[in-house]
Amino acid sequence: MKRYSLVLVALLYIPALGAQQVAEPSPIGYATIEEAFNMLKADPGAGMKEHEGWTIFNQKGDGKYILWSFTPADHPAHPSVIRREVVKKEGEIFIKMDALCDSNQLDCDLLIDQFKKINERIRQDWAGSS
């Protein structure tokens, strides 16, 4: 009976180990910041520009407008990427934002707050021009 209990416990424990190793899906659709950068750079449909040290990619198509913002090397939250999808729905502008930040929690939170403010200004500017 004792041997059976050990086998049963082992069988229950092994799947739990495997479940812990399954990675969460990335909020930006790429596993890493580097992968996102490399895939966007290789995409002929993604326009790339530099602005004040930031690398920004623009993607348009299928009714979507997506902005990718990669932090400069000297930014406190580097390396990080912010993905913003701009959607116009029923005459209103919505910005869906996701981020991948490999810095400390405080710097990542500050980066997100910075972009929330930028998003609100963009939303207001676009709404005013409609």
N, CA, C and O atoms as a GROMACS GRO file, in nm:
protein
  520
    1MET      N    1   0.082  -0.120   0.000
    1MET     CA    2   0.000   0.000   0.000
    1MET      C    3   0.085   0.125   0.000
    1MET      O    4   0.050   0.223  -0.066
    2LYS      N    5   0.195   0.124   0.072
    2LYS     CA    6   0.283   0.239   0.080
    2LYS      C    7   0.343   0.270  -0.057
    2LYS      O    8   0.351   0.386  -0.096
    3ARG      N    9   0.386   0.167  -0.129
    3ARG     CA   10   0.444   0.185  -0.262
    3ARG      C   11   0.341   0.246  -0.358
    3ARG      O   12   0.375   0.333  -0.438
    4TYR      N   13   0.218   0.202  -0.351
    4TYR     CA   14   0.111   0.255  -0.436
    4TYR      C   15   0.091   0.404  -0.411
    4TYR      O   16   0.074   0.481  -0.505
    5SER      N   17   0.093   0.447  -0.286
    5SER     CA   18   0.076   0.588  -0.252
    5SER      C   19   0.187   0.672  -0.311
    5SER      O   20   0.161   0.782  -0.360
    6LEU      N   21   0.310   0.623  -0.306
    6LEU     CA   22   0.423   0.698  -0.362
    6LEU      C   23   0.410   0.713  -0.512
    6LEU      O   24   0.438   0.819  -0.567
    7VAL      N   25   0.367   0.606  -0.579
    7VAL     CA   26   0.348   0.612  -0.724
    7VAL      C   27   0.237   0.710  -0.758
    7VAL      O   28   0.250   0.790  -0.850
    8LEU      N   29   0.128   0.705  -0.684
    8LEU     CA   30   0.017   0.795  -0.708
    8LEU      C   31   0.059   0.940  -0.687
    8LEU      O   32   0.026   1.027  -0.768
    9VAL      N   33   0.132   0.966  -0.580
    9VAL     CA   34   0.181   1.102  -0.554
    9VAL      C   35   0.274   1.145  -0.667
    9VAL      O   36   0.265   1.259  -0.712
   10ALA      N   37   0.362   1.058  -0.712
   10ALA     CA   38   0.454   1.091  -0.821
   10ALA      C   39   0.378   1.120  -0.949
   10ALA      O   40   0.412   1.215  -1.021
   11LEU      N   41   0.276   1.043  -0.979
   11LEU     CA   42   0.197   1.066  -1.100
   11LEU      C   43   0.123   1.199  -1.094
   11LEU      O   44   0.106   1.267  -1.195
   12LEU      N   45   0.078   1.236  -0.976
   12LEU     CA   46   0.008   1.364  -0.961
   12LEU      C   47   0.106   1.482  -0.967
   12LEU      O   48   0.070   1.589  -1.017
   13TYR      N   49   0.226   1.464  -0.919
   13TYR     CA   50   0.324   1.572  -0.911
   13TYR      C   51   0.388   1.602  -1.047
   13TYR      O   52   0.413   1.718  -1.077
   14ILE      N   53   0.414   1.502  -1.128
   14ILE     CA   54   0.482   1.521  -1.257
   14ILE      C   55   0.402   1.611  -1.351
   14ILE      O   56   0.462   1.702  -1.409
   15PRO      N   57   0.272   1.592  -1.371
   15PRO     CA   58   0.198   1.686  -1.457
   15PRO      C   59   0.200   1.829  -1.402
   15PRO      O   60   0.202   1.925  -1.479
   16ALA      N   61   0.199   1.842  -1.270
   16ALA     CA   62   0.202   1.977  -1.212
   16ALA      C   63   0.333   2.046  -1.246
   16ALA      O   64   0.334   2.167  -1.269
   17LEU      N   65   0.443   1.974  -1.250
   17LEU     CA   66   0.571   2.033  -1.289
   17LEU      C   67   0.565   2.082  -1.433
   17LEU      O   68   0.612   2.192  -1.463
   18GLY      N   69   0.509   2.002  -1.520
   18GLY     CA   70   0.498   2.042  -1.660
   18GLY      C   71   0.411   2.164  -1.677
   18GLY      O   72   0.440   2.249  -1.761
   19ALA      N   73   0.304   2.175  -1.600
   19ALA     CA   74   0.213   2.288  -1.611
   19ALA      C   75   0.282   2.417  -1.569
   19ALA      O   76   0.252   2.524  -1.624
   20GLN      N   77   0.373   2.409  -1.473
   20GLN     CA   78   0.442   2.530  -1.429
   20GLN      C   79   0.538   2.581  -1.534
   20GLN      O   80   0.571   2.700  -1.534
   21GLN      N   81   0.584   2.496  -1.624
   21GLN     CA   82   0.682   2.535  -1.723
   21GLN      C   83   0.618   2.594  -1.849
   21GLN      O   84   0.690   2.643  -1.936
   22VAL      N   85   0.487   2.590  -1.860
   22VAL     CA   86   0.419   2.645  -1.976
   22VAL      C   87   0.419   2.797  -1.963
   22VAL      O   88   0.372   2.852  -1.864
   23ALA      N   89   0.472   2.864  -2.063
   23ALA     CA   90   0.483   3.009  -2.059
   23ALA      C   91   0.349   3.075  -2.087
   23ALA      O   92   0.269   3.026  -2.166
   24GLU      N   93   0.326   3.186  -2.020
   24GLU     CA   94   0.208   3.266  -2.046
   24GLU      C   95   0.220   3.326  -2.186
   24GLU      O   96   0.330   3.361  -2.228
   25PRO      N   97   0.110   3.338  -2.259
   25PRO     CA   98   0.120   3.403  -2.390
   25PRO      C   99   0.157   3.549  -2.371
   25PRO      O  100   0.116   3.614  -2.274
   26SER      N  101   0.235   3.600  -2.464
   26SER     CA  102   0.280   3.739  -2.456
   26SER      C  103   0.165   3.833  -2.491
   26SER      O  104   0.088   3.804  -2.582
   27PRO      N  105   0.154   3.944  -2.420
   27PRO     CA  106   0.046   4.038  -2.450
   27PRO      C  107   0.063   4.108  -2.585
   27PRO      O  108  -0.033   4.163  -2.638
   28ILE      N  109   0.185   4.107  -2.640
   28ILE     CA  110   0.210   4.178  -2.766
   28ILE      C  111   0.212   4.085  -2.887
   28ILE      O  112   0.226   4.132  -3.000
   29GLY      N  113   0.200   3.956  -2.864
   29GLY     CA  114   0.198   3.862  -2.976
   29GLY      C  115   0.335   3.806  -3.013
   29GLY      O  116   0.345   3.720  -3.101
   30TYR      N  117   0.439   3.851  -2.948
   30TYR     CA  118   0.574   3.799  -2.967
   30TYR      C  119   0.628   3.759  -2.831
   30TYR      O  120   0.594   3.821  -2.730
   31ALA      N  121   0.711   3.656  -2.827
   31ALA     CA  122   0.761   3.605  -2.701
   31ALA      C  123   0.856   3.701  -2.631
   31ALA      O  124   0.860   3.708  -2.508
   32THR      N  125   0.934   3.776  -2.709
   32THR     CA  126   1.031   3.867  -2.650
   32THR      C  127   1.029   4.002  -2.722
   32THR      O  128   0.973   4.014  -2.831
   33ILE      N  129   1.088   4.099  -2.660
   33ILE     CA  130   1.102   4.232  -2.720
   33ILE      C  131   1.190   4.223  -2.844
   33ILE      O  132   1.161   4.284  -2.946
   34GLU      N  133   1.297   4.148  -2.834
   34GLU     CA  134   1.390   4.132  -2.946
   34GLU      C  135   1.320   4.067  -3.066
   34GLU      O  136   1.340   4.109  -3.180
   35GLU      N  137   1.240   3.964  -3.040
   35GLU     CA  138   1.167   3.898  -3.148
   35GLU      C  139   1.071   3.996  -3.216
   35GLU      O  140   1.062   3.999  -3.339
   36ALA      N  141   0.999   4.074  -3.137
   36ALA     CA  142   0.907   4.173  -3.194
   36ALA      C  143   0.982   4.272  -3.281
   36ALA      O  144   0.940   4.301  -3.393
   37PHE      N  145   1.094   4.323  -3.232
   37PHE     CA  146   1.173   4.419  -3.308
   37PHE      C  147   1.221   4.359  -3.440
   37PHE      O  148   1.206   4.420  -3.545
   38ASN      N  149   1.277   4.240  -3.433
   38ASN     CA  150   1.331   4.176  -3.554
   38ASN      C  151   1.222   4.144  -3.656
   38ASN      O  152   1.242   4.161  -3.776
   39MET      N  153   1.106   4.098  -3.609
   39MET     CA  154   0.997   4.066  -3.702
   39MET      C  155   0.942   4.193  -3.767
   39MET      O  156   0.913   4.194  -3.887
   40LEU      N  157   0.927   4.299  -3.690
   40LEU     CA  158   0.877   4.425  -3.746
   40LEU      C  159   0.978   4.485  -3.844
   40LEU      O  160   0.940   4.538  -3.948
   41LYS      N  161   1.105   4.476  -3.809
   41LYS     CA  162   1.209   4.530  -3.897
   41LYS      C  163   1.210   4.456  -4.031
   41LYS      O  164   1.238   4.516  -4.135
   42ALA      N  165   1.181   4.328  -4.029
   42ALA     CA  166   1.180   4.247  -4.152
   42ALA      C  167   1.049   4.260  -4.229
   42ALA      O  168   1.041   4.214  -4.343
   43ASP      N  169   0.946   4.320  -4.170
   43ASP     CA  170   0.815   4.332  -4.233
   43ASP      C  171   0.813   4.454  -4.325
   43ASP      O  172   0.822   4.567  -4.276
   44PRO      N  173   0.800   4.434  -4.457
   44PRO     CA  174   0.799   4.549  -4.549
   44PRO      C  175   0.677   4.639  -4.529
   44PRO      O  176   0.679   4.755  -4.572
   45GLY      N  177   0.573   4.590  -4.466
   45GLY     CA  178   0.454   4.670  -4.442
   45GLY      C  179   0.461   4.753  -4.314
   45GLY      O  180   0.369   4.830  -4.284
   46ALA      N  181   0.569   4.738  -4.240
   46ALA     CA  182   0.584   4.813  -4.115
   46ALA      C  183   0.682   4.928  -4.138
   46ALA      O  184   0.802   4.906  -4.157
   47GLY      N  185   0.630   5.049  -4.135
   47GLY     CA  186   0.716   5.165  -4.151
   47GLY      C  187   0.794   5.189  -4.022
   47GLY      O  188   0.739   5.183  -3.913
   48MET      N  189   0.923   5.216  -4.037
   48MET     CA  190   1.009   5.236  -3.920
   48MET      C  191   1.066   5.377  -3.921
   48MET      O  192   1.108   5.427  -4.025
   49LYS      N  193   1.067   5.440  -3.802
   49LYS     CA  194   1.132   5.570  -3.790
   49LYS      C  195   1.192   5.582  -3.650
   49LYS      O  196   1.153   5.510  -3.558
   50GLU      N  197   1.285   5.673  -3.637
   50GLU     CA  198   1.346   5.703  -3.507
   50GLU      C  199   1.295   5.840  -3.464
   50GLU      O  200   1.286   5.932  -3.545
   51HIS      N  201   1.260   5.852  -3.336
   51HIS     CA  202   1.216   5.980  -3.282
   51HIS      C  203   1.268   5.994  -3.140
   51HIS      O  204   1.226   5.923  -3.049
   52GLU      N  205   1.362   6.087  -3.122
   52GLU     CA  206   1.421   6.114  -2.991
   52GLU      C  207   1.474   5.986  -2.926
   52GLU      O  208   1.457   5.965  -2.805
   53GLY      N  209   1.537   5.902  -3.005
   53GLY     CA  210   1.595   5.778  -2.956
   53GLY      C  211   1.502   5.658  -2.956
   53GLY      O  212   1.547   5.544  -2.946
   54TRP      N  213   1.373   5.682  -2.969
   54TRP     CA  214   1.274   5.574  -2.973
   54TRP      C  215   1.270   5.517  -3.115
   54TRP      O  216   1.281   5.592  -3.212
   55THR      N  217   1.253   5.387  -3.125
   55THR     CA  218   1.227   5.325  -3.255
   55THR      C  219   1.078   5.298  -3.261
   55THR      O  220   1.022   5.231  -3.174
   56ILE      N  221   1.014   5.351  -3.366
   56ILE     CA  222   0.870   5.340  -3.378
   56ILE      C  223   0.836   5.275  -3.511
   56ILE      O  224   0.886   5.315  -3.616
   57PHE      N  225   0.750   5.174  -3.504
   57PHE     CA  226   0.699   5.107  -3.624
   57PHE      C  227   0.552   5.139  -3.636
   57PHE      O  228   0.479   5.142  -3.537
   58ASN      N  229   0.507   5.162  -3.760
   58ASN     CA  230   0.366   5.185  -3.790
   58ASN      C  231   0.318   5.074  -3.883
   58ASN      O  232   0.383   5.045  -3.984
   59GLN      N  233   0.208   5.013  -3.849
   59GLN     CA  234   0.147   4.912  -3.935
   59GLN      C  235   0.004   4.953  -3.964
   59GLN      O  236  -0.071   4.989  -3.874
   60LYS      N  237  -0.032   4.949  -4.092
   60LYS     CA  238  -0.169   4.981  -4.133
   60LYS      C  239  -0.220   4.867  -4.219
   60LYS      O  240  -0.146   4.808  -4.298
   61GLY      N  241  -0.346   4.836  -4.203
   61GLY     CA  242  -0.408   4.734  -4.286
   61GLY      C  243  -0.520   4.664  -4.215
   61GLY      O  244  -0.525   4.661  -4.092
   62ASP      N  245  -0.611   4.609  -4.292
   62ASP     CA  246  -0.727   4.538  -4.238
   62ASP      C  247  -0.805   4.623  -4.138
   62ASP      O  248  -0.857   4.572  -4.039
   63GLY      N  249  -0.812   4.754  -4.165
   63GLY     CA  250  -0.885   4.843  -4.077
   63GLY      C  251  -0.816   4.870  -3.945
   63GLY      O  252  -0.877   4.925  -3.853
   64LYS      N  253  -0.689   4.834  -3.934
   64LYS     CA  254  -0.614   4.853  -3.810
   64LYS      C  255  -0.500   4.952  -3.832
   64LYS      O  256  -0.444   4.963  -3.941
   65TYR      N  257  -0.467   5.022  -3.726
   65TYR     CA  258  -0.350   5.108  -3.724
   65TYR      C  259  -0.276   5.074  -3.595
   65TYR      O  260  -0.328   5.098  -3.486
   66ILE      N  261  -0.156   5.019  -3.608
   66ILE     CA  262  -0.082   4.973  -3.491
   66ILE      C  263   0.050   5.049  -3.481
   66ILE      O  264   0.124   5.060  -3.579
   67LEU      N  265   0.077   5.102  -3.363
   67LEU     CA  266   0.202   5.172  -3.334
   67LEU      C  267   0.282   5.088  -3.235
   67LEU      O  268   0.231   5.044  -3.133
   68TRP      N  269   0.408   5.067  -3.268
   68TRP     CA  270   0.500   4.995  -3.180
   68TRP      C  271   0.607   5.094  -3.137
   68TRP      O  272   0.669   5.158  -3.222
   69SER      N  273   0.630   5.108  -3.008
   69SER     CA  274   0.730   5.201  -2.957
   69SER      C  275   0.831   5.124  -2.872
   69SER      O  276   0.796   5.066  -2.769
   70PHE      N  277   0.957   5.125  -2.918
   70PHE     CA  278   1.066   5.056  -2.847
   70PHE      C  279   1.149   5.160  -2.774
   70PHE      O  280   1.190   5.260  -2.832
   71THR      N  281   1.174   5.137  -2.646
   71THR     CA  282   1.248   5.232  -2.565
   71THR      C  283   1.392   5.248  -2.614
   71THR      O  284   1.452   5.154  -2.664
   72PRO      N  285   1.446   5.371  -2.599
   72PRO     CA  286   1.588   5.391  -2.628
   72PRO      C  287   1.674   5.322  -2.521
   72PRO      O  288   1.626   5.294  -2.411
   73ALA      N  289   1.798   5.295  -2.554
   73ALA     CA  290   1.888   5.224  -2.462
   73ALA      C  291   1.907   5.297  -2.330
   73ALA      O  292   1.932   5.233  -2.228
   74ASP      N  293   1.895   5.429  -2.328
   74ASP     CA  294   1.917   5.504  -2.204
   74ASP      C  295   1.788   5.529  -2.124
   74ASP      O  296   1.791   5.599  -2.023
   75HIS      N  297   1.676   5.472  -2.168
   75HIS     CA  298   1.549   5.489  -2.096
   75HIS      C  299   1.548   5.400  -1.972
   75HIS      O  300   1.595   5.286  -1.977
   76PRO      N  301   1.496   5.451  -1.858
   76PRO     CA  302   1.494   5.370  -1.735
   76PRO      C  303   1.421   5.236  -1.748
   76PRO      O  304   1.454   5.141  -1.678
   77ALA      N  305   1.321   5.228  -1.838
   77ALA     CA  306   1.243   5.103  -1.854
   77ALA      C  307   1.296   5.016  -1.967
   77ALA      O  308   1.229   4.921  -2.007
   78HIS      N  309   1.414   5.046  -2.019
   78HIS     CA  310   1.471   4.968  -2.129
   78HIS      C  311   1.518   4.833  -2.078
   78HIS      O  312   1.575   4.827  -1.970
   79PRO      N  313   1.495   4.727  -2.151
   79PRO     CA  314   1.424   4.718  -2.278
   79PRO      C  315   1.275   4.699  -2.259
   79PRO      O  316   1.230   4.621  -2.175
   80SER      N  317   1.200   4.772  -2.338
   80SER     CA  318   1.053   4.762  -2.334
   80SER      C  319   0.996   4.796  -2.470
   80SER      O  320   1.057   4.866  -2.551
   81VAL      N  321   0.875   4.744  -2.494
   81VAL     CA  322   0.801   4.781  -2.614
   81VAL      C  323   0.655   4.802  -2.575
   81VAL      O  324   0.599   4.727  -2.494
   82ILE      N  325   0.597   4.905  -2.633
   82ILE     CA  326   0.455   4.934  -2.616
   82ILE      C  327   0.387   4.912  -2.751
   82ILE      O  328   0.431   4.966  -2.852
   83ARG      N  329   0.281   4.833  -2.752
   83ARG     CA  330   0.203   4.809  -2.874
   83ARG      C  331   0.068   4.876  -2.854
   83ARG      O  332  -0.005   4.844  -2.759
   84ARG      N  333   0.034   4.969  -2.945
   84ARG     CA  334  -0.094   5.038  -2.936
   84ARG      C  335  -0.170   5.016  -3.066
   84ARG      O  336  -0.118   5.040  -3.176
   85GLU      N  337  -0.293   4.971  -3.052
   85GLU     CA  338  -0.380   4.952  -3.167
   85GLU      C  339  -0.490   5.057  -3.161
   85GLU      O  340  -0.570   5.062  -3.067
   86VAL      N  341  -0.492   5.141  -3.263
   86VAL     CA  342  -0.590   5.250  -3.269
   86VAL      C  343  -0.711   5.202  -3.348
   86VAL      O  344  -0.698   5.156  -3.461
   87VAL      N  345  -0.828   5.214  -3.287
   87VAL     CA  346  -0.951   5.166  -3.348
   87VAL      C  347  -1.055   5.277  -3.342
   87VAL      O  348  -1.074   5.340  -3.238
   88LYS      N  349  -1.122   5.299  -3.453
   88LYS     CA  350  -1.233   5.393  -3.456
   88LYS      C  351  -1.361   5.311  -3.458
   88LYS      O  352  -1.383   5.230  -3.549
   89LYS      N  353  -1.445   5.332  -3.358
   89LYS     CA  354  -1.568   5.254  -3.347
   89LYS      C  355  -1.682   5.348  -3.310
   89LYS      O  356  -1.676   5.420  -3.210
   90GLU      N  357  -1.785   5.346  -3.393
   90GLU     CA  358  -1.903   5.430  -3.372
   90GLU      C  359  -1.865   5.576  -3.349
   90GLU      O  360  -1.919   5.644  -3.262
   91GLY      N  361  -1.770   5.624  -3.430
   91GLY     CA  362  -1.727   5.763  -3.425
   91GLY      C  363  -1.631   5.798  -3.313
   91GLY      O  364  -1.589   5.914  -3.302
   92GLU      N  365  -1.595   5.702  -3.230
   92GLU     CA  366  -1.501   5.728  -3.120
   92GLU      C  367  -1.370   5.657  -3.146
   92GLU      O  368  -1.365   5.554  -3.212
   93ILE      N  369  -1.263   5.715  -3.092
   93ILE     CA  370  -1.130   5.658  -3.104
   93ILE      C  371  -1.098   5.583  -2.976
   93ILE      O  372  -1.112   5.636  -2.866
   94PHE      N  373  -1.054   5.458  -2.993
   94PHE     CA  374  -1.010   5.376  -2.881
   94PHE      C  375  -0.866   5.333  -2.907
   94PHE      O  376  -0.829   5.305  -3.021
   95ILE      N  377  -0.787   5.327  -2.802
   95ILE     CA  378  -0.649   5.281  -2.815
   95ILE      C  379  -0.630   5.164  -2.719
   95ILE      O  380  -0.634   5.179  -2.597
   96LYS      N  381  -0.610   5.047  -2.779
   96LYS     CA  382  -0.583   4.926  -2.700
   96LYS      C  383  -0.432   4.917  -2.684
   96LYS      O  384  -0.359   4.916  -2.784
   97MET      N  385  -0.385   4.912  -2.563
   97MET     CA  386  -0.242   4.914  -2.538
   97MET      C  387  -0.196   4.789  -2.464
   97MET      O  388  -0.259   4.746  -2.368
   98ASP      N  389  -0.086   4.732  -2.511
   98ASP     CA  390  -0.021   4.620  -2.445
   98ASP      C  391   0.128   4.651  -2.438
   98ASP      O  392   0.180   4.728  -2.519
   99ALA      N  393   0.195   4.593  -2.341
   99ALA     CA  394   0.337   4.622  -2.324
   99ALA      C  395   0.412   4.498  -2.282
   99ALA      O  396   0.357   4.406  -2.221
  100LEU      N  397   0.539   4.498  -2.315
  100LEU     CA  398   0.632   4.398  -2.266
  100LEU      C  399   0.749   4.478  -2.212
  100LEU      O  400   0.817   4.548  -2.287
  101CYS      N  401   0.773   4.469  -2.082
  101CYS     CA  402   0.874   4.550  -2.015
  101CYS      C  403   0.965   4.458  -1.935
  101CYS      O  404   0.920   4.384  -1.848
  102ASP      N  405   1.094   4.464  -1.967
  102ASP     CA  406   1.191   4.379  -1.897
  102ASP      C  407   1.274   4.458  -1.797
  102ASP      O  408   1.389   4.422  -1.770
  103SER      N  409   1.217   4.563  -1.741
  103SER     CA  410   1.285   4.643  -1.642
  103SER      C  411   1.221   4.616  -1.506
  103SER      O  412   1.140   4.524  -1.492
  104ASN      N  413   1.256   4.696  -1.406
  104ASN     CA  414   1.195   4.678  -1.274
  104ASN      C  415   1.050   4.730  -1.275
  104ASN      O  416   1.012   4.807  -1.363
  105GLN      N  417   0.973   4.688  -1.178
  105GLN     CA  418   0.830   4.716  -1.175
  105GLN      C  419   0.801   4.866  -1.173
  105GLN      O  420   0.711   4.911  -1.243
  106LEU      N  421   0.875   4.943  -1.094
  106LEU     CA  422   0.850   5.086  -1.084
  106LEU      C  423   0.869   5.155  -1.219
  106LEU      O  424   0.784   5.233  -1.262
  107ASP      N  425   0.981   5.127  -1.287
  107ASP     CA  426   1.006   5.190  -1.417
  107ASP      C  427   0.905   5.146  -1.522
  107ASP      O  428   0.865   5.225  -1.607
  108CYS      N  429   0.863   5.020  -1.516
  108CYS     CA  430   0.760   4.972  -1.609
  108CYS      C  431   0.627   5.042  -1.583
  108CYS      O  432   0.559   5.082  -1.677
  109ASP      N  433   0.590   5.058  -1.456
  109ASP     CA  434   0.466   5.127  -1.423
  109ASP      C  435   0.469   5.272  -1.470
  109ASP      O  436   0.370   5.324  -1.521
  110LEU      N  437   0.583   5.338  -1.452
  110LEU     CA  438   0.597   5.477  -1.497
  110LEU      C  439   0.586   5.487  -1.649
  110LEU      O  440   0.525   5.581  -1.701
  111LEU      N  441   0.643   5.391  -1.720
  111LEU     CA  442   0.634   5.388  -1.866
  111LEU      C  443   0.487   5.373  -1.909
  111LEU      O  444   0.442   5.444  -1.998
  112ILE      N  445   0.416   5.283  -1.847
  112ILE     CA  446   0.275   5.260  -1.880
  112ILE      C  447   0.194   5.388  -1.853
  112ILE      O  448   0.111   5.427  -1.935
  113ASP      N  449   0.219   5.452  -1.740
  113ASP     CA  450   0.148   5.577  -1.709
  113ASP      C  451   0.178   5.684  -1.813
  113ASP      O  452   0.088   5.757  -1.855
  114GLN      N  453   0.304   5.694  -1.855
  114GLN     CA  454   0.344   5.790  -1.958
  114GLN      C  455   0.264   5.767  -2.086
  114GLN      O  456   0.214   5.862  -2.146
  115PHE      N  457   0.252   5.642  -2.127
  115PHE     CA  458   0.181   5.611  -2.250
  115PHE      C  459   0.030   5.627  -2.236
  115PHE      O  460  -0.037   5.658  -2.334
  116LYS      N  461  -0.024   5.605  -2.119
  116LYS     CA  462  -0.167   5.630  -2.099
  116LYS      C  463  -0.198   5.778  -2.124
  116LYS      O  464  -0.300   5.811  -2.184
  117LYS      N  465  -0.111   5.866  -2.077
  117LYS     CA  466  -0.130   6.010  -2.098
  117LYS      C  467  -0.116   6.045  -2.246
  117LYS      O  468  -0.195   6.123  -2.300
  118ILE      N  469  -0.017   5.987  -2.312
  118ILE     CA  470   0.001   6.009  -2.456
  118ILE      C  471  -0.122   5.960  -2.532
  118ILE      O  472  -0.171   6.027  -2.623
  119ASN      N  473  -0.172   5.843  -2.495
  119ASN     CA  474  -0.290   5.786  -2.561
  119ASN      C  475  -0.411   5.878  -2.548
  119ASN      O  476  -0.487   5.896  -2.643
  120GLU      N  477  -0.429   5.936  -2.431
  120GLU     CA  478  -0.543   6.025  -2.410
  120GLU      C  479  -0.530   6.149  -2.498
  120GLU      O  480  -0.629   6.195  -2.555
  121ARG      N  481  -0.409   6.204  -2.509
  121ARG     CA  482  -0.389   6.320  -2.596
  121ARG      C  483  -0.417   6.284  -2.742
  121ARG      O  484  -0.480   6.361  -2.814
  122ILE      N  485  -0.370   6.168  -2.785
  122ILE     CA  486  -0.394   6.123  -2.923
  122ILE      C  487  -0.544   6.107  -2.947
  122ILE      O  488  -0.597   6.152  -3.049
  123ARG      N  489  -0.610   6.044  -2.854
  123ARG     CA  490  -0.754   6.020  -2.866
  123ARG      C  491  -0.829   6.153  -2.878
  123ARG      O  492  -0.919   6.167  -2.960
  124GLN      N  493  -0.792   6.249  -2.794
  124GLN     CA  494  -0.857   6.379  -2.798
  124GLN      C  495  -0.828   6.454  -2.928
  124GLN      O  496  -0.917   6.515  -2.987
  125ASP      N  497  -0.701   6.447  -2.974
  125ASP     CA  498  -0.663   6.514  -3.100
  125ASP      C  499  -0.741   6.454  -3.218
  125ASP      O  500  -0.794   6.528  -3.301
  126TRP      N  501  -0.748   6.321  -3.224
  126TRP     CA  502  -0.817   6.255  -3.334
  126TRP      C  503  -0.968   6.280  -3.328
  126TRP      O  504  -1.033   6.296  -3.431
  127ALA      N  505  -1.022   6.281  -3.207
  127ALA     CA  506  -1.165   6.306  -3.191
  127ALA      C  507  -1.199   6.449  -3.233
  127ALA      O  508  -1.305   6.473  -3.290
  128GLY      N  509  -1.110   6.543  -3.204
  128GLY     CA  510  -1.132   6.682  -3.241
  128GLY      C  511  -1.120   6.708  -3.389
  128GLY      O  512  -1.176   6.805  -3.440
  129SER      N  513  -1.047   6.622  -3.460
  129SER     CA  514  -1.028   6.641  -3.605
  129SER      C  515  -1.133   6.568  -3.687
  129SER      O  516  -1.132   6.578  -3.810
  130SER      N  517  -1.222   6.497  -3.624
  130SER     CA  518  -1.326   6.421  -3.697
  130SER      C  519  -1.439   6.510  -3.740
  130SER      O  520  -1.534   6.463  -3.802
   0.00000   0.00000   0.00000
